[in-house]
Amino acid sequence: MTVNIGNVDRSIRVIVGLVLLALVFIGPQTLWGLVGLIPIATALMGNCPAYSLIGIKTCKSGNNR
């Protein structure tokens, strides 16, 4: 699996994911906050399936696994 997410993109995904997960415990306390697992998972994998379909790559060209 090739890496198509850069470091800045990964950081943003982790922050957004954590904020969404916080909605499960703080705020409206709905299970919709579990959607935050998706950006966290893609950040950890380094690959976004949606980016692959569209052809977007936010990492440097030499950053492949």
C-alpha positions as CSV (number, residue, x, y, z in Angstrom):
1,M,0.0,0.0,0.0
2,T,1.5,3.3,-1.0
3,V,1.6,6.3,1.2
4,N,-0.5,9.2,-0.1
5,I,-0.9,11.3,3.1
6,G,1.8,13.8,4.1
7,N,2.8,14.7,7.7
8,V,0.8,17.9,7.9
9,D,-2.3,16.0,6.5
10,R,-1.7,13.3,9.1
11,S,-1.5,15.8,11.9
12,I,-4.7,17.5,10.9
13,R,-6.5,14.1,10.5
14,V,-5.5,13.1,14.0
15,I,-6.6,16.4,15.6
16,V,-10.0,16.3,13.7
17,G,-10.4,12.6,14.7
18,L,-9.8,13.3,18.3
19,V,-12.2,16.2,18.3
20,L,-14.9,14.1,16.8
21,L,-14.2,11.3,19.2
22,A,-14.5,13.8,22.1
23,L,-18.2,14.3,21.0
24,V,-18.9,10.8,22.2
25,F,-17.9,11.8,25.8
26,I,-18.3,15.6,25.9
27,G,-20.9,17.8,24.3
28,P,-24.0,16.2,22.6
29,Q,-22.7,12.7,23.6
30,T,-23.9,11.0,20.4
31,L,-22.3,8.0,18.7
32,W,-21.8,10.1,15.6
33,G,-18.5,11.0,17.2
34,L,-17.2,7.5,16.3
35,V,-16.8,8.9,12.8
36,G,-13.6,10.3,14.2
37,L,-12.1,6.8,14.0
38,I,-11.9,7.1,10.2
39,P,-9.5,10.1,10.0
40,I,-7.4,8.6,12.8
41,A,-7.2,5.2,11.0
42,T,-6.2,6.8,7.7
43,A,-3.6,8.9,9.4
44,L,-2.1,5.8,11.1
45,M,-2.1,3.8,7.8
46,G,-0.8,6.7,5.8
47,N,-3.2,5.9,3.0
48,C,-6.5,7.5,2.2
49,P,-8.7,5.4,-0.1
50,A,-10.6,8.5,-1.2
51,Y,-7.3,10.2,-2.2
52,S,-6.4,7.1,-4.2
53,L,-9.6,7.3,-6.1
54,I,-9.3,11.0,-6.9
55,G,-5.5,10.9,-7.5
56,I,-4.5,13.2,-4.7
57,K,-1.1,12.8,-3.0
58,T,-0.1,15.1,-0.2
59,C,3.2,13.5,0.7
60,K,6.6,13.9,-0.9
61,S,7.3,11.6,-3.8
62,G,10.0,9.6,-2.0
63,N,7.8,8.7,0.9
64,N,6.5,5.3,-0.2
65,R,6.4,2.1,1.9
